[in-house]
Amino acid sequence: MVLTGNKCDLEDDRVVTRDQGNALAQQWGNCTFLETSARKKINVDEVFFDLVRQINRSMPEKVKKNMCIYIYISMIIVFFFSIFRCLIR
């Protein structure tokens, strides 16, 4: 699991502090906490990659081999989505 705080680029409008986000992530089983901003492209890809890493760690080796192609396809889709997102701005 990844706990994500969005709109981290709007520091003046912050409602939840980083410390509060980290504390909640600790309460939820020491999950990852990342602050993101789609507008400034901060940690958007990192959230996805962290989730993929967590999925890979939790899968048995036999399942990983069968699922490997789906993960690579997902990563390619995210890569092209990131490029597309940059082009439309």
Protein Blocks (a to p, Z undefined) as FASTA:
>chain_A
ZZddehkllmmlpfbdfklmmmmmmmnopaacddddfklopoklmmmmmmmmmmmmmpcf
klmmmmmmmmmmmmmmmmmmmmmmmmmZZ
